[in-house]
Amino acid sequence: MERREKAHVLKNMGDIPDSAGTFYCYQKGKMIYARKSANLQQGLRNIFTRDNEDPHIMQLISLTDALEWRETETLLEALCWEKLAQYQHPMELCQSIQPHQDYVYLAIRFHKVPYLKVEETTIEDATYIGPFPGRFHLWEVIDVLADAFGYPACEDENFPCSRLKNKSCHGWCVEDQQKIADVLLKNYLEINPALLEELASRKESQLNDLHFAQADITESQLRILRRYYRYLAFFQRTKYLEGSMDCGPFNITLSHGQIAAIHHTQTYRFFVSPIEYQPNEELAIEKAAFNEAYVVADFVEKNASDLWDAASRKNTNNTEE
């Protein structure tokens, strides 16, 4: 790693690699911030070349006089270097700058309009999935399932709403409640491959009929739904990810989907909170755990299929119980 003055770095942002890695901020030789990034160049740009209203980020910008970065093969390796830096150099700004504070949950209510809501917490009477990094994605998912399949997209507690009045909705608010419960369970709480297949088939037909604009819309819907189901697969498994695996120079021990220990020249242990989730939080985790857990799960799925499959079996067994 090479440490460079901040002014030099900001003047030559194009010299920074666009690969995964960990960057470090210094003030007078003291490390004051360390963070992983899937794209080092973009990560540094997001902090130092954009208008930031977060007072903690503004403080980081003002204090930093030098920057350093380390390229990695994977984002999980970058996460390990981040955790080691924060372990060895406790940094107040790392605790203050927390993007997860703005993450949101999808709340599903089986017998009450609106059936789907985007919420900040998991304290209401609903079944929760999340958190998700952006509320806009959840609104897109609700719209896709409504527009493509006629599923619920109630706007508020007042019904009938405009969707029912203009006949763009099947009228779930006046349907049999068991019917709506089945729709919510099979398409929002479970991965439904049939919906993906249906959208893929529609796109192919539209292309064959030279309806390219419609095919583009369907492709966008397919991409949004695939992304949602990828998140859902993560939430189904993350709490059950246990065991050890290698990543770059590290051997990592997992507990409840998070890093409990990093073995690298010596063993570094990290506290994993044994949170007791409520039954309606089966597919929900703490906001503070999301970023680490998602990086871990992504690596496990691609590189440690035995751990991924074991988590899937545990999830299935727990669901059946």
N, C-alpha and C positions, 0 to 999 in steps of 0.2 A: 504494500500500500504506500501511496505517496501523499503527503499532506500538502495542500496548496492554500494560498491565501484566498479568501472568499472573493475578493474583487477580481482576481485572475480567473477563477472558476466561472463566475457569472458572465464575464466577458467572452469566455470560450466554452459555452455550454455544449457546443457541438463536439468537443473533445471527450465528453463524458460518455461512457458506453451505454447502450440502450438494453443491456442484458440485466438479468436479476442480480441483486447484490445488497450490500448493507452500506449505508453512508453514516458518517460520524461528523458531528459539529463540535468545534473547539472554541474556547475563549481563553486566550493567554496560555495555551498549552494544555488546558484542562478540558477533558471531554464533558460536554454538557447535554448531548443528545445523540441517540443512535436509533436508527430505524431501518427495517428491511424495505425493499421495493422490488416489484416485478420488473420495473424498468428504471434503472438508476437515473438516467437523464430526465425522464418525465417526473420521477419522484422529487428530484431537486428543483426542477422548474415549478412544480406545483407549490412548493414552499417559498422559494426565493424570487420568483419572477412574476407572481400573481398578486393581486390585491387581496390581502387577508384581513378579515375583521376580527378573527379570534385574537384576543389580547395575548394569549400564551404564545401563539405563533409569531406575533409582532415582537414579543420579547425575545424569542429565539433568533429572529432575524437581526435584531439590534445587537444582541450579545455575540453572535458568531463572527469570528474573525478568520477562521480557517476551516477547510473542509477536507475530508478524506473518504475514500470509498474502497470497497472490496467486491470484486466480481465473484459470482458463484454460479455453479452449474444449475442449481435449482433454487426455488424460492424457500423451500424448507431449510436448506443449508444457510441461506441468508437470515432466516428466522433464528437459527441456532446462534449465529454470530451476534445477532441483536440481543438475544437473551443473555449470552455470556458477557457482552459489554455492559448491559444493565445490571447484571449480577456483580461484576467486578467494580463498576463505577456507578453507584446509585445516583440517578439523575432526576431531579425534581421535575424538569420539563417533560421527561418521558411519561411521567404520571399525569401531568397537567394537560398535555395534548392528546386527547382521546377521541378519534373520529367516530368510534362506536356509539357515542352518546346520541347521535342523530339517527341511529338504526331503528327500524320499526318491525312490528309483528303483524301478521295476518290473523285477524280474529274471525273465527267461524262460529256462527250461532245457528243451530239447527232448527229452532222453532220460533225465531223472532226476526222481524224485518228491522234493519237491513241484515241479511244473512252474512254478509262479508264486510268487514271494516278493517281499516289500517290504523293500528294503535301504537302508542308509545310504550305501554307496559302490558303486563299479563294479569292484571288485578280484577278484570271484569268477569262476568259469567259467560265465558266463551271457551272454545278450544283454540289453542294458539299454535302457530307455526312461525319459526323465526329465531333470531331477528334477520332481517334483510337489509343490506347496505343502503338501498334506496326505495323510498315509497313509490316513486314513479314506476318502477318495474312491477310492483304489485297492482297498481292501477291498470297497467298494460295487460297483465294476466287476466284480471277481472273482465276487461273489455274484450280480450280475445275470446275467452270462453263464452261471453255473452253474444258477441257478433258472429262467431263461427258456429256455435252450437245452441244458442238460445238459452244459455244457463244464466243464473241470477246475477244481476248487477244493480241491485236496489240502491238508490242514491241516498236515502235517509229513512227515517222512521215513518214518514208520511207516504201513504199508498192509497190508491194506485198512483204510481209516479209517471213521469213523462214517457218512459220506455213502454209502459203498458198502454198508455193512451195512444201512442203512435204505432202500437203493435210490433215493436222491435223486441218485445219480451213475451214469453209464453204465459206470463201471469202467475209466477210462482207464489206470490203473496196470497193468491186465492186458490191455490192447488192443495191437494192432500199433503199434510206435513211429512208423512213418511216418504213420499215421493221426493220432496226436496232434500230430506236428510240423506237419502240414498245417492242423489246426484252430488251433494257436497262431499260425502265420504269417498265415493269412487273416483272423483275427478280432481279434488283439491287436497285431500288427505292421503290419497294413494296415487301412485303413478299409473296412468291409464294409457298403455301403448296404442290402444285402438284410436284414440284421438290424434296421436301423432301420425298414424297410418292414414287416417281419414284426410288430414291436412295435406300430407304428401301426395295422396291420390288426387285431391282436388287440384293441387299445383300442376301435376302432370297433365291432367285433362285440360286445364286452362292453357298450358303451353301448346298442347296439341291443337287446340282451337284458335291459337294465335292471340289469346287474350292476355297479352304480356303485362298490362297494368294490374289486372286482377291476380296474375301469378306472382307479381312482386309483393302484393298485399298478403297473399297466402304464405309466401316465403317468410315475410316478417312475422306473421302470426306463429308459424312453425318454430322460428328461432326463439321467440319469446317464451313459448310453452316448453321447449326443450330446456331453456335456461331455468325455468321454474322447477321442472322435474329434476334437474340436476341438483338444485338446492334441496329439494325434497328428499332425494336419495342421501344427501349429506346429513340432513336432520334425522333421518331414520337410523343412521349408523353411528354418528359421531360419539354418542355416549357409551357405545360398546366397543370402541377401539382400544385394545389393550395389547401389550407385548413389547418386543424390542425389534429394532431394524437399524440398518446402516444407511447413512446419508452422507456422501462425501467423506470428510475426515472424522465424522461423528458416528457413535452408536447411540441411539436414542431409545429411551424407555417411555412408553405411553401409558397414561392412566386416564380413563374416561375421555379419550380423544384429545388430551392435551399432553404436553411434554412434562414428564415427572422427573427425568434425569437426562443429562447430556454427558457422555463419556468421551473426553478428549484430553489426553495427557493426565487428567485426573477426573474425578466424578463431581459434577455439579448437580445438585438436587433442587427442584422447584416445587413449591407447594401447589397442589391441585385441590381446590376446595371441593369437599364431598357434599355438593348441594343436593338437597332433597326436593325434587320437583314434584309438583302436584299432578294428578291424573290428567288434567286438561293441558299440561305442559309436556306431554310425551314427545312432541316434536318441536319443543322450544328449549333454548339454552340461554344462559346469561349473555347480555350484550358484550360484556368485557371478554368473554371467552371466544367470541365468534371468529375474529381475525386469525388467531392462532389455530383454532380447531379446523378452520376451513383449509388453511395451508397444509396442515397435517393430513387431513382426509384426502385432499387432492393427490398428495404424494403417495399415500398408502394405496389408493385405488390404482394408480399407475405402476407402482413399484413393489408393492407388498400384498399381492392378491390373497395370500393366506389370512392375513389380518383383516382384510376387507371382507372376505367371505365369512370369517368367523363373526364379525360384527353384524353382518346381514342375518346370519342364523340366530344370533342372540336377539336381534330386533324382532324377527319372526316369532320366536318362542315367547318373547315378552308380550307381543301383541295378541297371540293366541290365548295366553293366560288371562 
